[in-house]
């Protein structure tokens, strides 16, 4: 807790540093991509969602924001896990798109069911039209993808703990040592907030920012590799590491030594 409290300001700065690198070197290339494949679209969607989370995180500057910071850090970890999981399942893309369609159909059916028993007076004609036009092919696709599962909770059919465990380090460690603490700050209950002194809340922010920048940096590496951005940006992986380390330098000499590692 003491180390996290000491470094909370630096962790916020690390997130900003990685975002600045991303904005300069990665984002323009992603924006310029033409006709991405379905697989590439999955990586791009995760990337844009992560960037949006980072931009929101960087607006928070007070320990009273610890709940929102934890919520966004959790989301970024989950997005990173999802992206890395794709490489472990040859049918991942088909499953991701099937799950997207399944969730839309499930939501439409649930709303129509509520209307059917008088629990909502909303106009559900749009949902009914969607169901009529799409339920047969969606149901058939889902039956093909998950023949033994009627209500998938995730495209991989695994909970987050098993997903992180399957990926191994550092995902399993992050899940077991940090994710639970973030969850205490997000979910109802008093497990993570009762009887804490005032220094605990900045430390909570520090932990969340640590998870956030680690997840952000790793997702950037995965996206850059998948979209072959790392082939066009020299030493991109090393530059990401420099962006992470830069806020921890103490003087100009240390900064110069750091930058020398990415010199042409």
N, C-alpha and C positions, 0 to 999 in steps of 0.2 A: 504493500500500500504506500509506504514512504517513497519508494523509487518511482511509482506511478505518479504520485503527487508532484515530485520534483520535475518530472519530464512532461507533464501535461501540456505546458505551453509549447514545448518542442514538438510533441506529437501532432499538435494542430498545425504547426509550421511545416512539418514533414508532409502532411496531407496537401497543404498549399503548394509546396515545392514540387511534388509529383504531379499535381494538377497543372501547374505551369508548364512542366515538360510535356505533358500530354497535349495541352492546348497548342503548343508550338510544333510538335513532331508527329503526333498520332492523329489527332482530330481532323486536321485538314485532309489527310489521306483517306480516312474513313468517309468523310463527306464526299470525296471525289470518286468513290467507287461506283462503277456502272454495272447494272444488271447482276447483283450478287446472287449466288446460288442459295437454295434453301438452307444449306448448312451455314453458309456465311451470314445469312440473315439472322440465324440464331445467335451467333457471336456478336453481331452488330447490335442486336436488340439488348443483349446483356450489357454490352459496352455503354450504350446510350443511357440505360437505366442507372448504371453505376456512376456515370458522369453527372447525371441529374442529382443523385444522392450526394455526391461530393460537393456540388455547388451549394446545395442546401446546408450541408454540414459546416461549410466554411462561413456561413452567416451567423453561426452560434458562437457566442463569446462569453457565456456566463454559465457557472456551474448549475444554475437552476434549470438549464436545458438538458440535464443529464438523461432524462427519459427519452427525449426525441433523438439525442445523439446515439444512445444505445439502440434505438429502433432502427436507425439508418445503418449503423455498423452491422447489426444482425443481417439486414437485407443484403448488404454488400458481401458479407461472408457467404450467404446462401447463393448469390449470383455467381461468385467465384467457384464455389463447389459445383454448381450446375455446369459451368463452362468446362471445367476440368473433367467432369464425369463423362462428357460426350466422347472423349477419346477412349473410354473403357467399354463402350457399347456400340457395336457396328450398326445397330438399328436405332441409335439415339434420335436422329433427326426425324425419322418416321414417327417415333413415339412422342416426341415433343409436339409435333403438329397434330397428332391424334389427340393428345391431351388438351391442347388448345381448343380443338373443336368439341371435345367431350365436355369441357368446362362451360362453354357457351351454351351447349344444348342442355346441360344439367341446370344451369341458372334459368334458362327459359322455361323449362319444365317445372321448376320449383315455383316460379312466379305464377304460372298458369294454374298450378295445383292450388295455390293459396286463393286465387280468384274463384276457383271452382267450388270451394267450401265457404265462400263469403268472407274470408279473412283479409281481403283487400278489395278496394273498389277501383283500383287503377285500371286504365285501359291496357289490356294485354294482347291487343290484336297484332302488334309487331312480333311479340314472342310466339304467338300461335302460327303466324306466317312463317317464321324461322323454323319452327318445329316441323311444320308440314313439308317445307321444301328441303330440309336437311337431315331429319332424324334417321331415315333409312340408310343413306350412305355413311353417316357418322357412326351409327350403331354397328354397321357391318365392318367398318374400319377398326373400331375399338375391339370388336370380337376377334378380329384377326390378330391385332397387336397384343391384346391381353385376353387370351381365350379362357382363363380361369379366374378373371377378376371383373366384376361388374361395376365397381365404384373405385377406380384408382385415385389415390390421394396425391400421387406424383408420377410423372412419366416413367420413372425408374422403378416404381413400386417399392421404393425404400424410404424409410424415414431419414431425417437429416443425420442422425447419429450413425446409421449404417452407411450412408453415403460418405461421410467424413472418414469413417473407419476404413472403408474400402479404398479410399484414396491414400491413406497413410499419412506420413509426415508431409507438411506441418498441419494438415487439416484436422487430423484426429486430435492432436494436442490442443489446437485452438478450440475445438469443440468442447473438449473435456475440461479445460482449464479456464476458458474465458467466456464461451458462449452461454453457459449457465448463468454466469453473473450478469451478462447483458439481459438475459431473459428475466431475471429477478427485477430489473429496472423497467421492463416493458409490461410484464403481465400483472394482473391484479394480485394483491397480497402484500405481506410485509417482510417476506424472507430477506430481501436485500436492502431494506431501508430502515428497519426498526432499530432504535438505540444506537445510531451512528453519530459520531461527532461531525462538526461542520467540514473538516478536512476530507471526509470520505467522499463527498460529492464531486469535488474537483478530481479526485483520484479515479472515480467512476468514469468521468469524462476522458481522462487519460487512457484508461483501459479501452474504452470504446474507440477513441481515435487511433490507438495502436492496431486494433482489429481492422479498422476502416482502411488505414493506409497500407497495411499488409495485404489485404484483400484487393485493394485497388491496384497496387503494383503487380500482384500476381496475375490479375485479370488482364492488365495491359500486356504482360508478356505472352499470355495465351492468345489474346486477340491479334497481337503483332505477328506471332508465329503463324496462326491460322490464315490471316489475310496477307501474309508475306510482306508485311510492313518492315519486319526486321531485315529483309533483304535489301530494302531501299534506304533505310536509315542506318548509317554506320554506327556500330557499337551501341545500339539502342538498349540492350539489356544492361550494359555497363552504365549508360547514362541514367537509367532508372535507379540503379544502385547509388549513383552519385547524388541524385535528387533526394534519396532517402537519408543519406549520410550528411549532407551539407548542413542541415540545421544543428548538427551535433559538433561541428568544428568550433574551435575556440579562438582561432586567430587567422590572420591572412596566410601564414605559412601552411597551416593545415588545409586551408581552402585550396591553395596553389597545388599542394601535393595531391589532393583529391582530384582536381581538374586535370592534372597531368596524366591520370589513368585513362582519360578519354580523348587526349590530344591526338590529332591526326598523325 
